[in-house]
Amino acid sequence: MNELLTIRLFSGHSSTCLVSRIVSLLFLLLLTAACSSRSAGTGHYRLTIAHLNDTHSHLEAVPVSLSIGGLKTIAQVGGFPRLQTVVNEIRNTNPNFLLLHAGDAVQGTLYFTLFNGQVEFDFLNRLGVDAMTFGNHEFDRGTAAIPSYLQRASFPIVSSNIDFSSEPAINSKVPRRIIKELSGQRIGIIGLTTETTPQTTLDVGTAKFNDVLASSQKEIAALEATGINKIIVLSHLGYSEDLKLAAAVRGIDIIVGGHSHSLLGPRESLVSLGLKPDGPYPTEVYSADGGKTLVLQAWQWGHIIGQLDVEFDTAGKISNYTPKSVIPLGDVFARNGTIIEPGSPEFKCIEQELNRSGVARIIHEDPDARTALAPFSAQLESFRTTVVATAAEDLIHDINRGPGPLIADSMMAAVPKAQVAILNYGGVRKDLLSGPVSVGDVLEVMPFANTLVLADLSGEELKNALEEDIDFLLTKFGNVSPPALPYVAGITFTVTMSAAKGNRVGKLMIKGGGDYAPVNLSATYRTVVNAFEAGGGDGFISIRNARGFRTDTGIIDSDAFRSYLNSLGTVRNPAEKRIIVVPNVAPQTASFNYADGYFEAAHYQRAAA
């Protein structure tokens, strides 16, 4: 792995078109008279950071339900053509500018399914990203796909805690730290990826994920040894882990985070839009030596673009900052299924409320980016339209309803010798609405293209696997309502979320001859899972370590689901209650942070239809 990459940046960016560069340069020359890169008379250095994370192949805008003026309103949010407009505006008005991405650029829409990450990196190049770190989902196609990402990206992907030394096609192309030089000032950047990546993606090859604290301390020391006193961490650890990192490691000025899909910002403004922030933007954290670190994150899917204008004093300490994040909206709004007429009094009221929020505003799409995306969108539309079944009712994710139990049924149907099917909670990425279900819908529900694996588990291993996964989900999401649980077929059980680890699963029954009977801990049960679970993903250690019969069927999970839906013709929610949640002795509630297990809410999709 390359230790260090140094890049000098002046006005403009290598991936920005010539016209934009000229406009930027002229504007900056005019701006210089009024505003230097250092505050007049103070010696302070001004830097503007814009950032994204967890864009997850969402190149197009997504319909989102907001509360505007107290009324439920469907708005189109994000989309790379809209992000391009915002980035151009920021870059053209700020001479010292960095655009950063905190990982998970891929996986989550048909763009990744069809184009394997190429389009995502092309559009990150168009935005002019300066640096990125790996998210866990960059490994969803294994390490074999990563060289193509590195080749496609016109910016460095920095990693300080992943050891790629046994991956020669990757190792030499990934720096452990980089230095960006802007107006004579050097800024050090390191990158960190969650150590849980081997458990939350399909294949990390021979890559090793090292301790993030030790790795960050080592790289920060190396940067400081060269005289650098402004250091940014690109982190794909999650908001809570970023807060811990900031408190534990000295020398970090700014953490640009991702992984937990956390929405940070002014509570009153976001609540007025029907959104619930996870914390302030930025979140200030003080380390043991009294140093201040600013923690940033930009929600998910390009639904907000973070912006922080920050000033450093001559010692490289943050002396002042101004948050300017933007939720970029289209100019089409709907209420109660009716499009609001542009220019109407109701439309003007929406505009006023958005302006009052100070966070969300209407952003027009960049025409060049829109034109560049159009041929790829057309291919997706053609692919999406093939109908495979009809949903007689909305299939909304829940413990015993929605796509999850149906997918588990499809796994059993595809592998008739299986007695049990277990599907990991994060394997379902979207709800399905009543009406036609297309190929595109199926692939967005199941975008990972995992193969189905048939394995023999003892009754004890089966119970332990369920216990392990439930503990994994509780650790990741907390005691949320409804609980985050795996989806199953062929078995039923009760779960007590408040019980001690290893004792949450009860009354485990297996179907045989049409009836259910208690699972025999000593008996063997042929179980179908996906390749991700078979490798121990999401905490399924007992499945990974099972020593009995095992074979990879080669059947793609989404193909099994599509075939199953097609065989049914008309699809409904299962009537069977396979998992029964026993009420907690002392109920706890928490807001659901979807993180990797996000869903696209059904009414968002209906609004787009």
N, C-alpha and C positions, 0 to 999 in steps of 0.2 A: 504494500500500500504506500502511495506517495505520502510523505510526511507533511509537506507544505506546498501550497499553491498561492502565489502572490499575483494579484490582479490590480492594475491601476485603472481607476475609473475617472473620467472627466465628464463634462456635460454630454448627454446622450448615452446610448447603449448600443453594443455591437449588433443586437438583433432588431434594432429599431430602423424603420425605413429612412432613407436619406432625407426626404422632405421633412419628416418629423424631427430629425436631428437639426436641420437648418432652422426650423421654427423654434426649437428649444434653445439653440444657441443665441438667436436674435433676442428672444425673450429674456434670457439670462443676462445678456449684455445690458438690456434696459433695466433689469432688476438690480444690477450691481450698484447703481447709484443710490438706490434706496435701502438695499439690504445686502450686506456682505455675508459670506459663509461663517464669519465670526461676528458676534454681536458687537456693535460699535462701542469701543471704550471698555469692554469687559474681558476680552480675550477668550470668550466662550465660543465653543464650536457647535454649530447647529447641524443636526442630522435628521433626515426624514426616513422613517421605515414604513413601508407598506408590506402587508403579509397575508398569506393564505395558508390553509392547512386542510387536509381531509377533503379535497375537492372531488375525489372518488369518481372520476370520469364524467362528472356532471357538466358537460360542455354546453348543454342547453339550459334555459331557464326552467324552473320548477314552480308549479302553482302551490302557494302556501296560504294557509288560512291565518289571517291577522285580525286584530280588532282595531278598527280605525274609527275614531269618533264614537267608540262604544258599540259599533256594529260589526258583525262578522263579515269580513271582506276577503275574497280570494284575489291574491295578487301574484303576478309572475315575478319571481325573485332569482337574481343571479344570471348565469349564462355567460360564457366567455366573451362574446361580443360586447356585452354590457360591462364586464370587468375591464375589457380593453379600454373603453372610454374613461373609466375612473382612473386607471393606471396612467393613461396618457395625460390626464388633467394634473395628477399629482406630480408626475415626472416633469412636466413643462413649467411647474411653478416652484420647484424645489431643487436647487443646484446640487445639494449633497443628498442623494437619494439611493436607497436600497430596496429592492423587491425580493422578498424571501418566502420560501415555501417550506413548511414543517412536516412534509411527508404525507403518504397515502394520496398520491396524485391519480392512482388507477384503481379500478375495481368498483363496480356498483351500477353501471348502466350498460346498455348494448354497445356503446362505443368501444368499451374494453373487450366485450365478447367478440365483436367482429374485427376490430383493428389492432388488438393486442398491445395497446398503449402508445402506438405511434401517433395517433391524432392528439392524444392528451399532451404529449411532449412537444409536438409541433405548436400547439396553442400556448403552452407555457413559454416556448421560445418567442412567440409573437408578443406575449406580455412583456418580455424582457426580464425574466427572473434572473437574479444575480447569484443565488445559491439556494440549495435544497438539501435536506437530509432524507434518509430512508424512513418510510413508514413500514409497519409490518406487512401491509398489503402489497408493497412492491415485491414481495416474495411469493405472491399467490400463484405465479406460474413457475415457481422454483428459481434457483439461481441461474438457470440457463437463459432466462429472459432478461436478466439484468444488464448484460453487455449491450443489448440493443437499446435499452433505455439510456445508458451512459453515452452511447454513440449518437443517439437522436438528440439528446439535450445539448444545447449550446452553452450551458452553465454547469458549474461543478456540483456534484452531489457529494457532500462531505459527511464522513462518518468517523467518529472518534472512539467508539466502543465496539465496532464490529471488526473482528479479525478475519480478513479475506485472504490470508496468506496461503491457504490451501485451495483457493479459487483463482488460478492464474489469469483467467480471462477477465477478472474483475479487479484484482488486487492493485495493479499498477495504475488504474484509472480513478481510484477513489482516494482523495487526500484526507488525512486525519484532521487537518486544520487548514484554513485559508486566511489570507490577509487581503482585504480590500482597501485600496488607497483612494481617497476622495479629497481633492483640494489640499493635497499634501499631508493629510491626516490618515493614519493607518488604523483600520478596524479589524480585529481578530474575530473569526467565526469558527465555532466547532459544531459538531453534530452528534446527537445521541438518539438511539433507538431503543425502545423497550426491550428489556432482557427476556420478556415473555414471548417474543416473536416466534421462537421455535414451537411454542404450544398454540399459537393463534394463527398460523398460516400453514400452507401445505408442505413446503420443502425449503429449508434454508441451506441445503447441501452440506458442505463442510465448514460453512461460516460459523464463527464462534461469537457469541454476544457477551461481552465482558461487562464487569461492574461499572455502572454509569458514574458513580461518585469517584472512584479511583481514576477512571478514564478521563473524566472532565478535569480533575485536579492536575493530572499529568500534562494535558494539552494547554491548559491555562498557564501553568508554570512555564511551559516552553514559549508561549506567546509573550508573557511578561518578561522573560529573559532577553527578548529582542527589543524591549522598551515599549511594547504596546500596552496602553492603559485603557482601551475601550474594547470590551469583549462581549460578543453576542453568542448565545447558545441557541442553535436550532434543535428543538427537542420534540421527539415523538414518544413521550412518556405518559402524557395525560396531565391534566391541570393539578390534581392533588399531588402527583409525584414532582411536578415542577416546583410547587411550593416547598416541598421537602428539599429538593435540590438547591433552591435558592438559599434556604436557611443553613444548609450544611456546607456549601462550597463557597469560599471567598473568591473575589475577583470577577464575578459575573455581573455585568451591568444590566443586560436585558436577556430574558428568555422568550423566544418566539416559539410557542408550543403548538401541539396537536395531539391527536389520538383519542382524547375524551370528547371531542366535538363540543367543547364548552363555549357557551355564549357569554361573553364578558362585556360589560358596558354599564351606562347609567341606569339604575334600577327603575326610576320613575318613568324615564323615556321608553324603556323597553316594555315595561308593564302596560303602558298606555297603548302599545301595539299588540297586546295579548301575548307577549313573550316573557319568559322567566329567566333572568340572567343567573349564571352560576357564580358570579363575582364581579367586582369592579374592574374597569379597564383604564389603565393597567392596574394590576394588583401589586402593591408594594410589600416586599419582604426584606427583613433585615437579617443578615447572617451573624454568626457568633462574634465576629470582629467589628460589628456595627455598620458594615457596608450595605448599601441599599441596592436591591435588585428589582427591576420591573418585570412582571410576568404578563405575557400577552397570549391571547389565542383568538381565533377568528371563526368560531362556530363550525360550520360544515358546508360542503358542496358549493362554495363560492357565494353563499347567501349573505356574507358580510365580508368586506375587505377592510382589514385592520389598518389603521394609520396612526402613527405616533410621531409627533415632532418633538425631538429631545435636544436639550442643550447639555454639553459637557464643559466643566471648568478646565483650567490649564493642567490640573492633576488627573484629568480623565474621569472625574466624578460627575454624576448626573446632578445638575443644578436646577433644572426646570424641564417641564414637559407639557405638551398639549395633545390630548387625544382627539382624533378626527375620523373615527371609523365610520363607514357608510354601508347601509343595507341598500343595495341597488335594485330598484323596482322598475318593472315595465310600466307602460301607460294604459294597460288594460286591467280593469277591475270588475269584479262581479259580486253581486249580492243576491242571495236567494235564487241563484241560477240565471240571473239576468245581467247582461253586460251593461255597465254604467256608461252612458253617452258622454264622450269627451266634450268638454265645454259646458256641460249641464251644471246647474247649481250643486247637485250632489257630487259631481266630479270635482268642482272647485273646493267644496268642503273637504274632500279627501286630500287634495293638494295642501290645503291649509293645515290640516292635522299632521300631515307628514312633515311639513316645514316646522311645525311646533315641536315635533319629536326631537329634532336636531340630529337624528340618526338615520332615518330612512328618507330616501328621495327618489324621484323618477329620474332614471338615467337612460338616455337613448343609446341604442346599440351602435358600435363602431361599424360603419358600412363595409369596410374591407374585411374585417373579421367575420362579419355575417356572411359575406360572399364566399369566403374561404371555407366556412363550415357547411355551406349549403349542399355540396355534392355528397358529403358524408351523411348528413341528415336524410337526404333522399334515399340513400341505400338502407338506412335504418328503417325508414317508413315502409319501404317495400318488404323488408324482412318481417317487420312487426305485424303486418296485416293478415297473415295466414291464420285463420281461425281453427282452433283445435277442439273447443268445447264451448258450452254455454253455462255460465254460473246462474242458477235459479235465484240466488240471493247473494248479498255481500258476504265475502269470505274475509272477515276481519280477524287479525291475529289475536289469539287468546290461548289459554292452556289447552282446551279441548275443541277449539274451533279454528277456522281459518285455514290457510294453506298448510300449516305445519303437520297436523294429523293426516291430512290427505297425502302429503309427500311421504310420510311414514308408510301409509297404505300402499303407495306406488312402489316403494322399495320392496315391500313384501310381494307385490304382484310381479315385479321384474325378476325377483329371485324366489321362485316358489318353494324352494327347500327351506327357506328361512322360517323360523318360529317367532322371531322377535325382530322388530326394527327400532332403531334409536336414531334420531336426528338431532344434531346439536342446535341449540337455540339460535345462534347467529347464522345458521344456514338458510334462514328464511328472511328475505330482504324487502318484501313488499306484500301488501294486501292485494286481494282481487275483488273487483266490483261485480255486481250482478250484470249480466249481459255477456257478449262474446268474450272469450278468452283466447288470445292470440299467442303465436310463437314468441313474440316479443314480450308479452306479459310473463310467460313461463320463464324466459331467460332473465328477466329482471327480478323475478322471485328467487331464482337459483342461478346466480351468475358465475359460480366458481368452477363449473365443469369437473367436479369430483367424480371419480369412478366409485362404484359400489363394491364393498369388500364383505365377503362372507366369512365369519369366524365362529368357532365354537367357544362358548363361555360356560363355565360352571355357574350354578345358581348363585354361589357366593361372589364370583367375579361380576356377574350381572348386577347384583345389588350394590357391590362396591363401586362399579362404574357409575351407576346413578347417583350414589352418595358423593362421589368425587366431582361429578359435573355440577351437581347442585351447590356444593361448597365453592367450586370455581365461580359459578354465577353469582352467588351471594357475595363473594369477595369482590367481584368486579362491579356489580350493579347495586349492591346493598339490598335491604329488605323492602323491595318496591312493590307496588300494587298496580296491575296484577303481577305475581311473581315471575321472574325469568326462570323458565324450566325447559328441559328438553322435550321433544315431541316423540311419542312412541306409538307402536302398533303391536298387537299380539299380547300385550301385558297391561295390567292395571296396577296402580299402587296409590297409597296415601302419602302425603308429605307434610311434615310439621316443620315449618321454616324456623321456628324458634328453638327447636331441639338442638342438642349438642351435635357437633360434627360426627358423622358416621352413624347417627341414630335418627336421621330425618325421614328415611324411607320406611314405610310400614305396609302390611297387608299386600305384599307383592304377589300377584297372581298371574298365571299364564294360561292362554287359551289353548284348548285341545279338544277336538271333537265337538266344537260349538259351545262348550262350557269352560268356565275358568276354574282353575285349581291352584292351590298354593305352590309357589316355586320351591323346589327341593334344592337346598344349597349344595348338595353333592351331585346333583344331576347335571347333564350337559345340554345346553340349548344353543341351537344354530342361530346366529344373530347377524343381521345385515346392518352395516353402518356405511358411512362414506369414508373415503381414503383419509380425509382430515382427522376424523375421529379415530380411525384405525391406527394412526400415527401418534395418538395421545393428545391431540388438540382439544382445547377447552377442558382440560383436566381429566380426560378419559385414560388414565394411566393403566387401569386394570385391563382395558381392551388392548392397549398397546403391548402389554406384557403377557397377555394370554398365550400359552404355549401349545394350545390345541390346534386343530385343523384351521387353516386360513387360506383364502384364495381371493385374488383381485378379479372380479368378474369382467372387468373391462367395460361395463355398462355405465354410461354417463348418467349422473343423477337427474339432470334436467330432461334427458331423453326418456328416462323411465317415467318421470312425472307427466311429460307431454303425452306419451303413449297411454298412460293410465287415464288422463283426462279425456283423451280421444275415445277410449273404450267406454267410458261412462256416458259421454255425450252431454248429459245434463248433470251438473255438479251442485251438491248442497253441502252444508256443514255436517260433519258427523254427529249423530245423535248420542253416541256412546261417550260416557264420562270415564276417560282412561286414567286421569290423574285427579285425585280429590285432595284439596288443600285443607288441612286441619287448622282451624283458627289459632293464631298465636295466643299464648297465655297473656302476654303483654304486647298488644299490637304496636308495631312501629310503621310509620309511613315515611316515604321519601319520594322526592320527584324522580322520575325515570330519566336517567342519562343514557341515551341509546348507544353512545359510543360506537363500537364496531357492530353491535346488533341493531342498527337502526332500521326503521321501516318507513316507507313512504305512505303517509296517512291516506286512507281511502278517499276521504272527501277532497283531498288535494287532486287526486287523479280524476275524480268525477268532474271537478271544476274545469279540468283541462279538456274533457271529452267534448 
